[in-house]
Amino acid sequence: MAVHATTAVEATAEIDLWVPRDTMADLESGVRTVVRDVDGVETAEVTGVTDVTPRATDIRVTATVWLVFPDHSPETTAVRETLEDGFGIMDADVPVAEPADA
């Protein structure tokens, strides 16, 4: 079993997710809500939306999000796996994950 050090981590990710239609004030706040509900995510700020596909009960969105994890491995693979374990998140590409400045 590998042991991974954890620390506060900042990451940028492009995420494909489902945003429920009935739980959002606007699309960006809906994305933030879905991403912040992922275990371990402390902060999620949407920096861009690149694709939107409306459906009857939800909206499929591709968004770029800046994230803060208070206690996480700073590896991009670990961040991707954490995000993809979240409800409503289908896919995450994490090009940047690094320890946050203290």
C-alpha positions as CSV (number, residue, x, y, z in Angstrom):
1,M,0.0,0.0,0.0
2,A,1.4,3.4,-1.0
3,V,1.4,6.2,1.4
4,H,0.7,9.7,0.0
5,A,1.4,12.9,1.9
6,T,-1.6,15.3,2.0
7,T,-1.7,19.0,2.2
8,A,-3.9,21.9,1.1
9,V,-4.1,21.7,-2.7
10,E,-5.2,24.1,-5.5
11,A,-6.2,22.6,-8.8
12,T,-7.7,23.6,-12.1
13,A,-9.9,21.0,-13.8
14,E,-12.2,20.8,-16.9
15,I,-15.2,18.9,-15.7
16,D,-18.1,17.3,-17.5
17,L,-21.1,17.2,-15.2
18,W,-24.9,17.2,-14.8
19,V,-26.5,20.2,-13.3
20,P,-30.1,19.8,-12.0
21,R,-32.4,22.4,-13.5
22,D,-34.4,23.0,-10.3
23,T,-31.4,23.7,-7.9
24,M,-29.7,26.7,-9.5
25,A,-30.0,30.4,-9.7
26,D,-27.8,30.4,-12.8
27,L,-25.6,27.9,-14.6
28,E,-22.3,28.8,-12.9
29,S,-23.9,28.6,-9.4
30,G,-25.3,25.2,-10.4
31,V,-21.8,24.0,-11.4
32,R,-20.4,25.3,-8.2
33,T,-23.0,23.5,-6.1
34,V,-22.4,20.2,-7.8
35,V,-18.6,20.5,-7.5
36,R,-18.7,21.7,-3.9
37,D,-20.8,18.7,-2.9
38,V,-17.8,16.5,-3.8
39,D,-16.2,15.1,-0.6
40,G,-13.0,17.0,0.1
41,V,-13.7,20.1,-2.0
42,E,-13.6,23.3,0.1
43,T,-13.7,25.9,-2.7
44,A,-14.9,25.7,-6.3
45,E,-14.9,28.8,-8.6
46,V,-16.1,28.5,-12.2
47,T,-13.6,30.2,-14.6
48,G,-15.4,29.2,-17.8
49,V,-18.2,27.2,-19.4
50,T,-17.4,25.7,-22.8
51,D,-20.3,23.4,-23.5
52,V,-24.0,23.3,-22.5
53,T,-26.6,20.6,-23.5
54,P,-30.0,21.1,-22.0
55,R,-32.2,18.0,-21.2
56,A,-35.6,17.6,-19.6
57,T,-34.5,17.4,-16.0
58,D,-30.9,18.6,-16.1
59,I,-28.2,20.3,-18.1
60,R,-24.9,18.7,-19.2
61,V,-22.1,21.2,-18.8
62,T,-18.4,21.3,-19.5
63,A,-16.8,23.8,-17.2
64,T,-13.3,24.9,-16.1
65,V,-13.2,25.1,-12.4
66,W,-10.5,26.3,-9.9
67,L,-10.6,24.2,-6.8
68,V,-9.2,24.1,-3.3
69,F,-8.9,20.9,-1.3
70,P,-7.9,21.5,2.4
71,D,-6.4,18.0,2.9
72,H,-5.5,16.1,-0.3
73,S,-2.7,14.5,-2.3
74,P,-1.3,17.1,-4.8
75,E,-1.2,14.6,-7.6
76,T,-3.4,15.3,-10.6
77,T,-4.6,11.7,-10.8
78,A,-5.7,11.8,-7.2
79,V,-7.6,15.0,-7.8
80,R,-9.3,13.6,-10.9
81,E,-10.4,10.4,-9.1
82,T,-11.8,12.5,-6.2
83,L,-13.8,14.6,-8.6
84,E,-15.1,11.7,-10.6
85,D,-16.3,10.0,-7.4
86,G,-18.7,13.0,-6.9
87,F,-22.4,12.7,-7.7
88,G,-23.2,14.2,-11.1
89,I,-19.6,14.4,-12.4
90,M,-18.9,12.2,-15.4
91,D,-15.4,13.2,-16.3
92,A,-12.6,15.4,-15.1
93,D,-9.3,16.5,-16.7
94,V,-6.9,17.9,-14.2
95,P,-3.9,19.6,-15.9
96,V,-2.8,21.4,-12.7
97,A,-2.7,20.4,-9.0
98,E,-0.2,21.8,-6.6
99,P,0.2,22.4,-2.9
100,A,-1.5,25.7,-1.9
101,D,0.7,28.5,-0.6
102,A,0.8,28.5,3.2
